[in-house]
Amino acid sequence: MFNVFIVSSVAQDPHFFLPLTNGDHLCFSVQGEPDFSFNLINDKYIQLNGQFVAPSEGESDMISEASTFLGMLGMVVNSPTTGSSTVIKVTAQDHSVTINSNLLTVTNDQSIRVDIMDSMIITVDAPTVAHVNAQLYINADLGVGLAVRFYKNHLDLFLTNTGGLTKEAHGLIGQFLTVDVRIDHNNMLMKFGDRVPIAVKRAAAWTFLGLSDDCWYGRNTDNQATGIIQGVYTDYLVEQLIPP
């Protein structure tokens, strides 16, 4: 069971699907801006950014030209024990994963597994998770795991474990992973820490795996997750994909 994932190939705008307590799920979209990078997770030892891209040639005939997808990921992982840094870049367009200076290209029948501990181990094998081409297991001491699916020039990102994040975690995803977020079914409200509750509604959520269980959406939320995320989407803009 994945903790959180973004579905960008079906939902058009990067779509966030987050499991909450009591079996509920929160869904929202962030259209962002094409060719701009946004912070997804900002924490003590992990920085994760994503670059949004416009539809590829031919796709704009079938979907809105205003739609965006998740096209690239940039991440820096800092070891809490050695202080060393590992830089990871994932690019959908050429199905590549770059780890420090190592460039790996992923074919449809392969899965790259990266174990980042005090030393780094890279293995290439058949996929072990359905529909996933690149599995990035980030420093077991940190308790964070990621998996990536390539689809055309898009990426679907899964967080498979988030237990190692601190309470200071932020970002479009990070802010939801260490704060108690609950749905008040009786009053149709989302309660997010000490923030003012917002009105929500239930609706089906589509992922590349098909129709999911019902999800909770902000009743008055636009395609930039206004009211769901803290601040506004432009607060999460970063100057470069790879964190400094």
N, C-alpha and C positions, 0 to 999 in steps of 0.2 A: 504494500500500500504506500503510495507516494504521499509525502507530507504536503507538498504544494507543487503546482506546475502551471506553466504558461502554455496556452494553446494558440499558436500564431498562424497555423496553416489552415485552420477551419474557421476560426472566429474572426479572421481578417485583422482587425486591430489587435495588438498583443492583449490576450485575454488571460486574466489571472483567476485561478480556481484554487481556493484555499480551504482546507479542512479546518473546522472550528471544533470547539468542545461539543459534546452531546450529539455528535454525528452530523451536525449542520455543515454547510459549505457556503462560503462567501464568494461571489463572482463580481468582477468589474473589468472594464476595458480601459486602457490608456493608449490613445491614438498617437500621442506625442507628435514628433515631427520627423519626416524622413531624413536620413543621413545625420541625425543627431544622436548623441549617446546619453543614456540616462542611468543613474545609479539604482541598482536593484538591491544590493546588500552592502551596508557600510558598518563594519564591526571591527573589533580590536585587531584581529588577525586575518580577516578576510575582507577584501574589497571586490565586488562583482558589479560590472557595468554591462549594459546591453545597447547595441546600436540598432535603431529602427530603420527599416528600408521601405521604399515604395514598391508597389507591385511590379513584377518583371514584365517584359514585353509580352503581350498576349493576354496576360492576366487582367489587365485593366479593362479589357473588353467584357469581362465577366463580373467584375466587382467594382466598387467605387474607387475612383482614382485617388480619393482622399485616404484610402485605407493604408495601413502600415503593417509591417511584419517585423519579427525579431530576426535580424540578419547576422549579427556578430555578437560574440561575448568576449569580454576582456576581464581577467581576474588576476589578482595578486594574493598569494597565500604566504603569510609570514609564520615561520616556525616559532612556537613559544619557548622551545628548548634551546635551539641553536641560533635563532635570530636570522637564519637564512631565508631568502625569498624565492618563491617559484612564480613565474609569470606564465599564464596560460591564455591563449587566444584561440577561439573557435570561430570558423568562418563557414557560413552555409554555402556560399556561391561555389567554392571549390572543394567542399567537404573536407576541410583540413582542420587539424588540431596542432597548434604550435605550443610546445612546452619548453620554455627558455629558448634555446636555439634549435631545438629538435622539431622538424616539420614532418607531420604524419598526414597522409591522405587516406580517408576511410572509404572503402567500397561498400556497396549495398549488402554484401554478405559478411562483413567484418564488424567487429566491435573492438574499440580500443579501450583498454582498462588502464587507468593511471593511478597508481598508489603512491601518494606523496607522504612520506614519513621523514625521518632524518635523512634518508637516502631515497631516491626516486626510482620506482620500478615501472616500466612500460611494457605491456603485453598486448599482442594483437591476436584475436581469436574470434570464433563465431559469436554472435550476440547471445547474451544470457538473459537479457530482459527484452520482452516482446517489443518490437518497433523501435528499439533504441540502438543507435550505431556507436555512440561514444559514451562510455561510463567513466566518470571522473570521481575517484574516491579520494577525497581531500583530507589528508592528515587525520588518522583515526583519533589522535589525541584531541582534536578539535571537535570531533563528532559531527562533521558536515559532509554530506555526500551529494553529488550531482550526477545527472544523466542527461544526455542530449540526443535528440532525434533530428536527423537531417531530412528535409523535405523540400525539393526544388531549391529555391534560394532562401528558405526559411529555416528557423530553428524552433524546436519545442524543447523547453527546459523543464526538467524535473528536479526537485529537491527531495532526495530520498532520506535525508536525516538532517535535522536542524538542532539537535540537542546541545551542540557545543557553542551556540551563539550566546552572547551576553545580553543582559537586560538593556544595554545601550544600543543594540542593533537597530539600524534604521535603513532607509531606502524604500523603494516602492514595494518590495517584498518584506524586507527585514523588519519594518515597523509592526508587522502583524504576527511575527513569529515568537515574540517574547512577552507579549501583552495579552491578557485575557480578553478575548473578543467573544461575545455571546449574543445570540438572537433571542429576544423576548417574543415568543410566539403569540402570546395573548394580546400584546399591544403592537405587534409588528414593528419592533424597533431593534436596531443593532446597538449594543452597548460596548464601547471600546475604551477600556480603562476609565479614566476620569473625564473623558470627553463628553460633550453633549450628545445624547443618543440621536440617531437619525432614523427616519422612516424607511422601511424596507418592504420588498414584495418578493413572492416566490415565482420562479419560472424555471423552465428546463434549461440545461446548459449543454451545448454541443462541444465535444472534443473530437480529436481525430480517432478516438476509440469508439465513437458513436454517441448516442444520447445518454447523458449521465443522469444521476439522481437530481431531484429539484435543487436549485441553488437560490440563495438570497441575494438580491440586487438592491442597490439604493433606489428608492422610489422616485427621487427627483435628481438622480445622478446622470451626468452627461458622459460622453465617450472619452473624457479625460479624468474620470473618477473623482470629480469634484464632490466634496463632502464625505467621501469614503477615505481617501488618503489624507494625511496631515498636510496642510497647506495646499498648494496647487502643483500641477505636474511640472511646471517650469522650475520649481524649487529643486528638482532632482536632475536637472541638466548638468552634465560634466563636460569639461573642455576636451577631454580625450578618452578614447575607449579604454586604453590600458591605464589603470590608476598609477599616479606618480609614486 
